[in-house]
Amino acid sequence: MGVETERKFLLADSSWRQEVTHTLRLRQGFLSTDLDRVVRVRLIDGESGYLTVKGRRVEHRRHEFEYPIPGEDAAFMLDELCIQPVIAKRRHVLGERSPGEWIVDEFEAENEGLIVCEVEYEEGDVFELPEWMGEDVSADDRYANSSLQRSPFTTW
């Protein structure tokens, strides 16, 4: 059974940019934004599609199931089936950080100006926060992507 353990942070400055190894363009939308069962469609770089089902977050963990789907199917779902507007963002992958996967999402359009770092790790992992890391917003549901679809950052 898939379990995601993740923390989300605001950023104190832009020095994280020195650690970027590559950047992806993401479009993602939601078939359900219920906090108990989020159903997300994602298209990466206009080619790779994914369908993801997530359960309610309890502390830093939640159940997550992700499946690849054809990019054309993802694009259709984003345009025709997902709740509008969909979220657009640039995902910057950071290298040389451990444990886990470190990414910075730089939002566009209705969420322009919001930049967050997500650290996905295994339960029990200990990691040191870099100086560029700001406030931990993991428990603030406003920063959940499904919440940003309903209440975009630019409207706060």
Chimera marker file (.cmm) of the C-alpha trace (Angstrom):
<marker_set name="trace">
<marker id="1" x="0.000" y="0.000" z="0.000" r="1" g="1" b="0" radius="0.5"/>
<marker id="2" x="1.426" y="3.399" z="-0.982" r="1" g="1" b="0" radius="0.5"/>
<marker id="3" x="2.186" y="5.870" z="1.781" r="1" g="1" b="0" radius="0.5"/>
<marker id="4" x="3.616" y="9.342" z="1.217" r="1" g="1" b="0" radius="0.5"/>
<marker id="5" x="5.542" y="11.066" z="4.010" r="1" g="1" b="0" radius="0.5"/>
<marker id="6" x="6.155" y="14.703" z="3.163" r="1" g="1" b="0" radius="0.5"/>
<marker id="7" x="6.786" y="18.131" z="4.627" r="1" g="1" b="0" radius="0.5"/>
<marker id="8" x="6.222" y="21.456" z="2.891" r="1" g="1" b="0" radius="0.5"/>
<marker id="9" x="8.073" y="24.719" z="3.531" r="1" g="1" b="0" radius="0.5"/>
<marker id="10" x="8.071" y="28.314" z="2.391" r="1" g="1" b="0" radius="0.5"/>
<marker id="11" x="11.459" y="29.654" z="1.308" r="1" g="1" b="0" radius="0.5"/>
<marker id="12" x="13.522" y="32.281" z="3.113" r="1" g="1" b="0" radius="0.5"/>
<marker id="13" x="15.519" y="33.325" z="0.036" r="1" g="1" b="0" radius="0.5"/>
<marker id="14" x="16.413" y="32.253" z="-3.509" r="1" g="1" b="0" radius="0.5"/>
<marker id="15" x="19.763" y="30.562" z="-2.825" r="1" g="1" b="0" radius="0.5"/>
<marker id="16" x="18.036" y="27.171" z="-3.377" r="1" g="1" b="0" radius="0.5"/>
<marker id="17" x="18.280" y="27.905" z="-7.123" r="1" g="1" b="0" radius="0.5"/>
<marker id="18" x="21.992" y="26.976" z="-7.007" r="1" g="1" b="0" radius="0.5"/>
<marker id="19" x="20.981" y="23.378" z="-6.212" r="1" g="1" b="0" radius="0.5"/>
<marker id="20" x="18.555" y="22.845" z="-9.141" r="1" g="1" b="0" radius="0.5"/>
<marker id="21" x="19.538" y="19.908" z="-11.370" r="1" g="1" b="0" radius="0.5"/>
<marker id="22" x="16.588" y="20.154" z="-13.770" r="1" g="1" b="0" radius="0.5"/>
<marker id="23" x="13.162" y="21.734" z="-14.148" r="1" g="1" b="0" radius="0.5"/>
<marker id="24" x="9.861" y="20.224" z="-15.288" r="1" g="1" b="0" radius="0.5"/>
<marker id="25" x="6.684" y="21.996" z="-16.433" r="1" g="1" b="0" radius="0.5"/>
<marker id="26" x="3.585" y="20.620" z="-14.752" r="1" g="1" b="0" radius="0.5"/>
<marker id="27" x="-0.114" y="21.061" z="-15.346" r="1" g="1" b="0" radius="0.5"/>
<marker id="28" x="-2.344" y="19.384" z="-12.835" r="1" g="1" b="0" radius="0.5"/>
<marker id="29" x="-6.025" y="19.326" z="-12.102" r="1" g="1" b="0" radius="0.5"/>
<marker id="30" x="-8.435" y="17.592" z="-9.804" r="1" g="1" b="0" radius="0.5"/>
<marker id="31" x="-11.410" y="15.329" z="-10.327" r="1" g="1" b="0" radius="0.5"/>
<marker id="32" x="-12.022" y="15.528" z="-6.552" r="1" g="1" b="0" radius="0.5"/>
<marker id="33" x="-10.641" y="18.045" z="-4.052" r="1" g="1" b="0" radius="0.5"/>
<marker id="34" x="-12.270" y="16.520" z="-0.980" r="1" g="1" b="0" radius="0.5"/>
<marker id="35" x="-9.549" y="16.482" z="1.704" r="1" g="1" b="0" radius="0.5"/>
<marker id="36" x="-10.462" y="12.866" z="2.500" r="1" g="1" b="0" radius="0.5"/>
<marker id="37" x="-9.913" y="11.702" z="-1.112" r="1" g="1" b="0" radius="0.5"/>
<marker id="38" x="-8.080" y="13.855" z="-3.609" r="1" g="1" b="0" radius="0.5"/>
<marker id="39" x="-8.004" y="12.591" z="-7.210" r="1" g="1" b="0" radius="0.5"/>
<marker id="40" x="-5.371" y="14.388" z="-9.300" r="1" g="1" b="0" radius="0.5"/>
<marker id="41" x="-4.476" y="14.330" z="-12.993" r="1" g="1" b="0" radius="0.5"/>
<marker id="42" x="-0.963" y="15.528" z="-13.876" r="1" g="1" b="0" radius="0.5"/>
<marker id="43" x="0.779" y="16.200" z="-17.190" r="1" g="1" b="0" radius="0.5"/>
<marker id="44" x="4.570" y="16.622" z="-17.127" r="1" g="1" b="0" radius="0.5"/>
<marker id="45" x="6.305" y="18.538" z="-19.925" r="1" g="1" b="0" radius="0.5"/>
<marker id="46" x="3.218" y="18.017" z="-22.099" r="1" g="1" b="0" radius="0.5"/>
<marker id="47" x="4.029" y="14.318" z="-22.510" r="1" g="1" b="0" radius="0.5"/>
<marker id="48" x="3.807" y="12.088" z="-19.424" r="1" g="1" b="0" radius="0.5"/>
<marker id="49" x="0.475" y="11.678" z="-17.667" r="1" g="1" b="0" radius="0.5"/>
<marker id="50" x="-0.340" y="10.412" z="-14.169" r="1" g="1" b="0" radius="0.5"/>
<marker id="51" x="-3.508" y="9.710" z="-12.228" r="1" g="1" b="0" radius="0.5"/>
<marker id="52" x="-3.053" y="9.953" z="-8.453" r="1" g="1" b="0" radius="0.5"/>
<marker id="53" x="-5.408" y="9.180" z="-5.578" r="1" g="1" b="0" radius="0.5"/>
<marker id="54" x="-4.526" y="10.533" z="-2.124" r="1" g="1" b="0" radius="0.5"/>
<marker id="55" x="-6.172" y="10.021" z="1.254" r="1" g="1" b="0" radius="0.5"/>
<marker id="56" x="-6.426" y="12.482" z="4.143" r="1" g="1" b="0" radius="0.5"/>
<marker id="57" x="-3.141" y="13.678" z="5.611" r="1" g="1" b="0" radius="0.5"/>
<marker id="58" x="-2.470" y="12.586" z="9.187" r="1" g="1" b="0" radius="0.5"/>
<marker id="59" x="0.530" y="14.528" z="10.497" r="1" g="1" b="0" radius="0.5"/>
<marker id="60" x="3.062" y="14.216" z="7.640" r="1" g="1" b="0" radius="0.5"/>
<marker id="61" x="1.710" y="10.981" z="6.132" r="1" g="1" b="0" radius="0.5"/>
<marker id="62" x="-1.093" y="9.898" z="3.828" r="1" g="1" b="0" radius="0.5"/>
<marker id="63" x="-1.957" y="7.074" z="1.475" r="1" g="1" b="0" radius="0.5"/>
<marker id="64" x="-1.019" y="7.782" z="-2.138" r="1" g="1" b="0" radius="0.5"/>
<marker id="65" x="-1.504" y="5.699" z="-5.275" r="1" g="1" b="0" radius="0.5"/>
<marker id="66" x="-0.072" y="6.966" z="-8.573" r="1" g="1" b="0" radius="0.5"/>
<marker id="67" x="-0.496" y="5.403" z="-12.002" r="1" g="1" b="0" radius="0.5"/>
<marker id="68" x="0.944" y="6.399" z="-15.387" r="1" g="1" b="0" radius="0.5"/>
<marker id="69" x="-1.625" y="7.234" z="-18.076" r="1" g="1" b="0" radius="0.5"/>
<marker id="70" x="-1.141" y="8.318" z="-21.707" r="1" g="1" b="0" radius="0.5"/>
<marker id="71" x="-0.248" y="11.997" z="-22.029" r="1" g="1" b="0" radius="0.5"/>
<marker id="72" x="-3.131" y="12.550" z="-24.463" r="1" g="1" b="0" radius="0.5"/>
<marker id="73" x="-5.577" y="11.175" z="-21.886" r="1" g="1" b="0" radius="0.5"/>
<marker id="74" x="-4.137" y="13.425" z="-19.175" r="1" g="1" b="0" radius="0.5"/>
<marker id="75" x="-4.398" y="16.486" z="-21.454" r="1" g="1" b="0" radius="0.5"/>
<marker id="76" x="-8.037" y="15.666" z="-22.275" r="1" g="1" b="0" radius="0.5"/>
<marker id="77" x="-8.932" y="15.173" z="-18.602" r="1" g="1" b="0" radius="0.5"/>
<marker id="78" x="-7.222" y="18.440" z="-17.646" r="1" g="1" b="0" radius="0.5"/>
<marker id="79" x="-9.103" y="20.378" z="-20.324" r="1" g="1" b="0" radius="0.5"/>
<marker id="80" x="-12.487" y="18.656" z="-20.189" r="1" g="1" b="0" radius="0.5"/>
<marker id="81" x="-13.027" y="16.822" z="-16.883" r="1" g="1" b="0" radius="0.5"/>
<marker id="82" x="-10.992" y="18.509" z="-14.154" r="1" g="1" b="0" radius="0.5"/>
<marker id="83" x="-12.272" y="21.298" z="-11.958" r="1" g="1" b="0" radius="0.5"/>
<marker id="84" x="-11.101" y="24.583" z="-13.487" r="1" g="1" b="0" radius="0.5"/>
<marker id="85" x="-8.765" y="26.354" z="-13.365" r="1" g="1" b="0" radius="0.5"/>
<marker id="86" x="-5.999" y="23.774" z="-13.414" r="1" g="1" b="0" radius="0.5"/>
<marker id="87" x="-2.697" y="24.465" z="-11.661" r="1" g="1" b="0" radius="0.5"/>
<marker id="88" x="0.430" y="25.319" z="-13.641" r="1" g="1" b="0" radius="0.5"/>
<marker id="89" x="3.873" y="25.270" z="-12.071" r="1" g="1" b="0" radius="0.5"/>
<marker id="90" x="7.561" y="24.765" z="-12.679" r="1" g="1" b="0" radius="0.5"/>
<marker id="91" x="9.008" y="21.939" z="-10.600" r="1" g="1" b="0" radius="0.5"/>
<marker id="92" x="12.694" y="22.360" z="-9.797" r="1" g="1" b="0" radius="0.5"/>
<marker id="93" x="14.419" y="19.150" z="-8.736" r="1" g="1" b="0" radius="0.5"/>
<marker id="94" x="17.250" y="19.665" z="-6.253" r="1" g="1" b="0" radius="0.5"/>
<marker id="95" x="20.325" y="17.467" z="-6.266" r="1" g="1" b="0" radius="0.5"/>
<marker id="96" x="22.785" y="16.602" z="-3.509" r="1" g="1" b="0" radius="0.5"/>
<marker id="97" x="20.119" y="16.695" z="-0.785" r="1" g="1" b="0" radius="0.5"/>
<marker id="98" x="19.299" y="13.690" z="1.324" r="1" g="1" b="0" radius="0.5"/>
<marker id="99" x="17.527" y="11.861" z="2.614" r="1" g="1" b="0" radius="0.5"/>
<marker id="100" x="14.519" y="11.733" z="0.336" r="1" g="1" b="0" radius="0.5"/>
<marker id="101" x="13.435" y="13.765" z="-2.663" r="1" g="1" b="0" radius="0.5"/>
<marker id="102" x="13.688" y="17.556" z="-2.515" r="1" g="1" b="0" radius="0.5"/>
<marker id="103" x="11.748" y="19.682" z="-4.993" r="1" g="1" b="0" radius="0.5"/>
<marker id="104" x="10.764" y="23.335" z="-5.266" r="1" g="1" b="0" radius="0.5"/>
<marker id="105" x="7.451" y="24.205" z="-6.922" r="1" g="1" b="0" radius="0.5"/>
<marker id="106" x="7.195" y="27.666" z="-8.458" r="1" g="1" b="0" radius="0.5"/>
<marker id="107" x="3.530" y="28.315" z="-9.209" r="1" g="1" b="0" radius="0.5"/>
<marker id="108" x="2.158" y="30.226" z="-12.192" r="1" g="1" b="0" radius="0.5"/>
<marker id="109" x="-1.137" y="31.833" z="-13.272" r="1" g="1" b="0" radius="0.5"/>
<marker id="110" x="-3.687" y="32.043" z="-10.404" r="1" g="1" b="0" radius="0.5"/>
<marker id="111" x="-1.010" y="30.989" z="-7.885" r="1" g="1" b="0" radius="0.5"/>
<marker id="112" x="1.772" y="33.235" z="-9.236" r="1" g="1" b="0" radius="0.5"/>
<marker id="113" x="4.203" y="34.304" z="-6.515" r="1" g="1" b="0" radius="0.5"/>
<marker id="114" x="3.927" y="31.148" z="-4.428" r="1" g="1" b="0" radius="0.5"/>
<marker id="115" x="7.115" y="29.093" z="-4.143" r="1" g="1" b="0" radius="0.5"/>
<marker id="116" x="7.291" y="26.076" z="-1.826" r="1" g="1" b="0" radius="0.5"/>
<marker id="117" x="9.792" y="23.320" z="-1.130" r="1" g="1" b="0" radius="0.5"/>
<marker id="118" x="8.532" y="19.786" z="-0.594" r="1" g="1" b="0" radius="0.5"/>
<marker id="119" x="10.646" y="17.091" z="1.026" r="1" g="1" b="0" radius="0.5"/>
<marker id="120" x="9.375" y="13.544" z="0.539" r="1" g="1" b="0" radius="0.5"/>
<marker id="121" x="11.123" y="11.061" z="2.800" r="1" g="1" b="0" radius="0.5"/>
<marker id="122" x="10.805" y="7.707" z="4.552" r="1" g="1" b="0" radius="0.5"/>
<marker id="123" x="9.297" y="7.544" z="8.031" r="1" g="1" b="0" radius="0.5"/>
<marker id="124" x="12.113" y="7.871" z="10.579" r="1" g="1" b="0" radius="0.5"/>
<marker id="125" x="14.491" y="9.751" z="8.254" r="1" g="1" b="0" radius="0.5"/>
<marker id="126" x="16.205" y="12.754" z="9.824" r="1" g="1" b="0" radius="0.5"/>
<marker id="127" x="17.271" y="15.681" z="7.681" r="1" g="1" b="0" radius="0.5"/>
<marker id="128" x="18.863" y="19.038" z="8.319" r="1" g="1" b="0" radius="0.5"/>
<marker id="129" x="17.065" y="22.089" z="6.981" r="1" g="1" b="0" radius="0.5"/>
<marker id="130" x="19.192" y="24.398" z="4.826" r="1" g="1" b="0" radius="0.5"/>
<marker id="131" x="19.413" y="28.115" z="5.616" r="1" g="1" b="0" radius="0.5"/>
<marker id="132" x="17.170" y="28.967" z="2.653" r="1" g="1" b="0" radius="0.5"/>
<marker id="133" x="14.293" y="26.973" z="4.149" r="1" g="1" b="0" radius="0.5"/>
<marker id="134" x="11.539" y="29.063" z="5.711" r="1" g="1" b="0" radius="0.5"/>
<marker id="135" x="8.344" y="28.341" z="7.626" r="1" g="1" b="0" radius="0.5"/>
<marker id="136" x="7.002" y="24.779" z="7.791" r="1" g="1" b="0" radius="0.5"/>
<marker id="137" x="3.482" y="24.952" z="6.290" r="1" g="1" b="0" radius="0.5"/>
<marker id="138" x="2.868" y="21.190" z="6.193" r="1" g="1" b="0" radius="0.5"/>
<marker id="139" x="-0.142" y="21.430" z="8.519" r="1" g="1" b="0" radius="0.5"/>
<marker id="140" x="-1.664" y="24.457" z="6.749" r="1" g="1" b="0" radius="0.5"/>
<marker id="141" x="-4.254" y="23.069" z="4.318" r="1" g="1" b="0" radius="0.5"/>
<marker id="142" x="-4.223" y="26.329" z="2.308" r="1" g="1" b="0" radius="0.5"/>
<marker id="143" x="-0.921" y="25.180" z="0.771" r="1" g="1" b="0" radius="0.5"/>
<marker id="144" x="-2.285" y="21.822" z="-0.422" r="1" g="1" b="0" radius="0.5"/>
<marker id="145" x="-2.477" y="21.840" z="-4.212" r="1" g="1" b="0" radius="0.5"/>
<marker id="146" x="-6.146" y="20.832" z="-4.061" r="1" g="1" b="0" radius="0.5"/>
<marker id="147" x="-6.811" y="23.863" z="-1.821" r="1" g="1" b="0" radius="0.5"/>
<marker id="148" x="-4.851" y="26.137" z="-4.163" r="1" g="1" b="0" radius="0.5"/>
<marker id="149" x="-7.194" y="25.062" z="-6.955" r="1" g="1" b="0" radius="0.5"/>
<marker id="150" x="-10.238" y="26.136" z="-4.899" r="1" g="1" b="0" radius="0.5"/>
<marker id="151" x="-8.665" y="29.208" z="-3.302" r="1" g="1" b="0" radius="0.5"/>
<marker id="152" x="-5.691" y="30.438" z="-5.371" r="1" g="1" b="0" radius="0.5"/>
<marker id="153" x="-2.744" y="32.118" z="-3.671" r="1" g="1" b="0" radius="0.5"/>
<marker id="154" x="-3.385" y="35.428" z="-5.497" r="1" g="1" b="0" radius="0.5"/>
<marker id="155" x="-6.766" y="35.728" z="-3.722" r="1" g="1" b="0" radius="0.5"/>
<marker id="156" x="-5.426" y="35.456" z="-0.164" r="1" g="1" b="0" radius="0.5"/>
<link id1="1" id2="2" r="1" g="1" b="0" radius="0.2"/>
<link id1="2" id2="3" r="1" g="1" b="0" radius="0.2"/>
<link id1="3" id2="4" r="1" g="1" b="0" radius="0.2"/>
<link id1="4" id2="5" r="1" g="1" b="0" radius="0.2"/>
<link id1="5" id2="6" r="1" g="1" b="0" radius="0.2"/>
<link id1="6" id2="7" r="1" g="1" b="0" radius="0.2"/>
<link id1="7" id2="8" r="1" g="1" b="0" radius="0.2"/>
<link id1="8" id2="9" r="1" g="1" b="0" radius="0.2"/>
<link id1="9" id2="10" r="1" g="1" b="0" radius="0.2"/>
<link id1="10" id2="11" r="1" g="1" b="0" radius="0.2"/>
<link id1="11" id2="12" r="1" g="1" b="0" radius="0.2"/>
<link id1="12" id2="13" r="1" g="1" b="0" radius="0.2"/>
<link id1="13" id2="14" r="1" g="1" b="0" radius="0.2"/>
<link id1="14" id2="15" r="1" g="1" b="0" radius="0.2"/>
<link id1="15" id2="16" r="1" g="1" b="0" radius="0.2"/>
<link id1="16" id2="17" r="1" g="1" b="0" radius="0.2"/>
<link id1="17" id2="18" r="1" g="1" b="0" radius="0.2"/>
<link id1="18" id2="19" r="1" g="1" b="0" radius="0.2"/>
<link id1="19" id2="20" r="1" g="1" b="0" radius="0.2"/>
<link id1="20" id2="21" r="1" g="1" b="0" radius="0.2"/>
<link id1="21" id2="22" r="1" g="1" b="0" radius="0.2"/>
<link id1="22" id2="23" r="1" g="1" b="0" radius="0.2"/>
<link id1="23" id2="24" r="1" g="1" b="0" radius="0.2"/>
<link id1="24" id2="25" r="1" g="1" b="0" radius="0.2"/>
<link id1="25" id2="26" r="1" g="1" b="0" radius="0.2"/>
<link id1="26" id2="27" r="1" g="1" b="0" radius="0.2"/>
<link id1="27" id2="28" r="1" g="1" b="0" radius="0.2"/>
<link id1="28" id2="29" r="1" g="1" b="0" radius="0.2"/>
<link id1="29" id2="30" r="1" g="1" b="0" radius="0.2"/>
<link id1="30" id2="31" r="1" g="1" b="0" radius="0.2"/>
<link id1="31" id2="32" r="1" g="1" b="0" radius="0.2"/>
<link id1="32" id2="33" r="1" g="1" b="0" radius="0.2"/>
<link id1="33" id2="34" r="1" g="1" b="0" radius="0.2"/>
<link id1="34" id2="35" r="1" g="1" b="0" radius="0.2"/>
<link id1="35" id2="36" r="1" g="1" b="0" radius="0.2"/>
<link id1="36" id2="37" r="1" g="1" b="0" radius="0.2"/>
<link id1="37" id2="38" r="1" g="1" b="0" radius="0.2"/>
<link id1="38" id2="39" r="1" g="1" b="0" radius="0.2"/>
<link id1="39" id2="40" r="1" g="1" b="0" radius="0.2"/>
<link id1="40" id2="41" r="1" g="1" b="0" radius="0.2"/>
<link id1="41" id2="42" r="1" g="1" b="0" radius="0.2"/>
<link id1="42" id2="43" r="1" g="1" b="0" radius="0.2"/>
<link id1="43" id2="44" r="1" g="1" b="0" radius="0.2"/>
<link id1="44" id2="45" r="1" g="1" b="0" radius="0.2"/>
<link id1="45" id2="46" r="1" g="1" b="0" radius="0.2"/>
<link id1="46" id2="47" r="1" g="1" b="0" radius="0.2"/>
<link id1="47" id2="48" r="1" g="1" b="0" radius="0.2"/>
<link id1="48" id2="49" r="1" g="1" b="0" radius="0.2"/>
<link id1="49" id2="50" r="1" g="1" b="0" radius="0.2"/>
<link id1="50" id2="51" r="1" g="1" b="0" radius="0.2"/>
<link id1="51" id2="52" r="1" g="1" b="0" radius="0.2"/>
<link id1="52" id2="53" r="1" g="1" b="0" radius="0.2"/>
<link id1="53" id2="54" r="1" g="1" b="0" radius="0.2"/>
<link id1="54" id2="55" r="1" g="1" b="0" radius="0.2"/>
<link id1="55" id2="56" r="1" g="1" b="0" radius="0.2"/>
<link id1="56" id2="57" r="1" g="1" b="0" radius="0.2"/>
<link id1="57" id2="58" r="1" g="1" b="0" radius="0.2"/>
<link id1="58" id2="59" r="1" g="1" b="0" radius="0.2"/>
<link id1="59" id2="60" r="1" g="1" b="0" radius="0.2"/>
<link id1="60" id2="61" r="1" g="1" b="0" radius="0.2"/>
<link id1="61" id2="62" r="1" g="1" b="0" radius="0.2"/>
<link id1="62" id2="63" r="1" g="1" b="0" radius="0.2"/>
<link id1="63" id2="64" r="1" g="1" b="0" radius="0.2"/>
<link id1="64" id2="65" r="1" g="1" b="0" radius="0.2"/>
<link id1="65" id2="66" r="1" g="1" b="0" radius="0.2"/>
<link id1="66" id2="67" r="1" g="1" b="0" radius="0.2"/>
<link id1="67" id2="68" r="1" g="1" b="0" radius="0.2"/>
<link id1="68" id2="69" r="1" g="1" b="0" radius="0.2"/>
<link id1="69" id2="70" r="1" g="1" b="0" radius="0.2"/>
<link id1="70" id2="71" r="1" g="1" b="0" radius="0.2"/>
<link id1="71" id2="72" r="1" g="1" b="0" radius="0.2"/>
<link id1="72" id2="73" r="1" g="1" b="0" radius="0.2"/>
<link id1="73" id2="74" r="1" g="1" b="0" radius="0.2"/>
<link id1="74" id2="75" r="1" g="1" b="0" radius="0.2"/>
<link id1="75" id2="76" r="1" g="1" b="0" radius="0.2"/>
<link id1="76" id2="77" r="1" g="1" b="0" radius="0.2"/>
<link id1="77" id2="78" r="1" g="1" b="0" radius="0.2"/>
<link id1="78" id2="79" r="1" g="1" b="0" radius="0.2"/>
<link id1="79" id2="80" r="1" g="1" b="0" radius="0.2"/>
<link id1="80" id2="81" r="1" g="1" b="0" radius="0.2"/>
<link id1="81" id2="82" r="1" g="1" b="0" radius="0.2"/>
<link id1="82" id2="83" r="1" g="1" b="0" radius="0.2"/>
<link id1="83" id2="84" r="1" g="1" b="0" radius="0.2"/>
<link id1="84" id2="85" r="1" g="1" b="0" radius="0.2"/>
<link id1="85" id2="86" r="1" g="1" b="0" radius="0.2"/>
<link id1="86" id2="87" r="1" g="1" b="0" radius="0.2"/>
<link id1="87" id2="88" r="1" g="1" b="0" radius="0.2"/>
<link id1="88" id2="89" r="1" g="1" b="0" radius="0.2"/>
<link id1="89" id2="90" r="1" g="1" b="0" radius="0.2"/>
<link id1="90" id2="91" r="1" g="1" b="0" radius="0.2"/>
<link id1="91" id2="92" r="1" g="1" b="0" radius="0.2"/>
<link id1="92" id2="93" r="1" g="1" b="0" radius="0.2"/>
<link id1="93" id2="94" r="1" g="1" b="0" radius="0.2"/>
<link id1="94" id2="95" r="1" g="1" b="0" radius="0.2"/>
<link id1="95" id2="96" r="1" g="1" b="0" radius="0.2"/>
<link id1="96" id2="97" r="1" g="1" b="0" radius="0.2"/>
<link id1="97" id2="98" r="1" g="1" b="0" radius="0.2"/>
<link id1="98" id2="99" r="1" g="1" b="0" radius="0.2"/>
<link id1="99" id2="100" r="1" g="1" b="0" radius="0.2"/>
<link id1="100" id2="101" r="1" g="1" b="0" radius="0.2"/>
<link id1="101" id2="102" r="1" g="1" b="0" radius="0.2"/>
<link id1="102" id2="103" r="1" g="1" b="0" radius="0.2"/>
<link id1="103" id2="104" r="1" g="1" b="0" radius="0.2"/>
<link id1="104" id2="105" r="1" g="1" b="0" radius="0.2"/>
<link id1="105" id2="106" r="1" g="1" b="0" radius="0.2"/>
<link id1="106" id2="107" r="1" g="1" b="0" radius="0.2"/>
<link id1="107" id2="108" r="1" g="1" b="0" radius="0.2"/>
<link id1="108" id2="109" r="1" g="1" b="0" radius="0.2"/>
<link id1="109" id2="110" r="1" g="1" b="0" radius="0.2"/>
<link id1="110" id2="111" r="1" g="1" b="0" radius="0.2"/>
<link id1="111" id2="112" r="1" g="1" b="0" radius="0.2"/>
<link id1="112" id2="113" r="1" g="1" b="0" radius="0.2"/>
<link id1="113" id2="114" r="1" g="1" b="0" radius="0.2"/>
<link id1="114" id2="115" r="1" g="1" b="0" radius="0.2"/>
<link id1="115" id2="116" r="1" g="1" b="0" radius="0.2"/>
<link id1="116" id2="117" r="1" g="1" b="0" radius="0.2"/>
<link id1="117" id2="118" r="1" g="1" b="0" radius="0.2"/>
<link id1="118" id2="119" r="1" g="1" b="0" radius="0.2"/>
<link id1="119" id2="120" r="1" g="1" b="0" radius="0.2"/>
<link id1="120" id2="121" r="1" g="1" b="0" radius="0.2"/>
<link id1="121" id2="122" r="1" g="1" b="0" radius="0.2"/>
<link id1="122" id2="123" r="1" g="1" b="0" radius="0.2"/>
<link id1="123" id2="124" r="1" g="1" b="0" radius="0.2"/>
<link id1="124" id2="125" r="1" g="1" b="0" radius="0.2"/>
<link id1="125" id2="126" r="1" g="1" b="0" radius="0.2"/>
<link id1="126" id2="127" r="1" g="1" b="0" radius="0.2"/>
<link id1="127" id2="128" r="1" g="1" b="0" radius="0.2"/>
<link id1="128" id2="129" r="1" g="1" b="0" radius="0.2"/>
<link id1="129" id2="130" r="1" g="1" b="0" radius="0.2"/>
<link id1="130" id2="131" r="1" g="1" b="0" radius="0.2"/>
<link id1="131" id2="132" r="1" g="1" b="0" radius="0.2"/>
<link id1="132" id2="133" r="1" g="1" b="0" radius="0.2"/>
<link id1="133" id2="134" r="1" g="1" b="0" radius="0.2"/>
<link id1="134" id2="135" r="1" g="1" b="0" radius="0.2"/>
<link id1="135" id2="136" r="1" g="1" b="0" radius="0.2"/>
<link id1="136" id2="137" r="1" g="1" b="0" radius="0.2"/>
<link id1="137" id2="138" r="1" g="1" b="0" radius="0.2"/>
<link id1="138" id2="139" r="1" g="1" b="0" radius="0.2"/>
<link id1="139" id2="140" r="1" g="1" b="0" radius="0.2"/>
<link id1="140" id2="141" r="1" g="1" b="0" radius="0.2"/>
<link id1="141" id2="142" r="1" g="1" b="0" radius="0.2"/>
<link id1="142" id2="143" r="1" g="1" b="0" radius="0.2"/>
<link id1="143" id2="144" r="1" g="1" b="0" radius="0.2"/>
<link id1="144" id2="145" r="1" g="1" b="0" radius="0.2"/>
<link id1="145" id2="146" r="1" g="1" b="0" radius="0.2"/>
<link id1="146" id2="147" r="1" g="1" b="0" radius="0.2"/>
<link id1="147" id2="148" r="1" g="1" b="0" radius="0.2"/>
<link id1="148" id2="149" r="1" g="1" b="0" radius="0.2"/>
<link id1="149" id2="150" r="1" g="1" b="0" radius="0.2"/>
<link id1="150" id2="151" r="1" g="1" b="0" radius="0.2"/>
<link id1="151" id2="152" r="1" g="1" b="0" radius="0.2"/>
<link id1="152" id2="153" r="1" g="1" b="0" radius="0.2"/>
<link id1="153" id2="154" r="1" g="1" b="0" radius="0.2"/>
<link id1="154" id2="155" r="1" g="1" b="0" radius="0.2"/>
<link id1="155" id2="156" r="1" g="1" b="0" radius="0.2"/>
</marker_set>
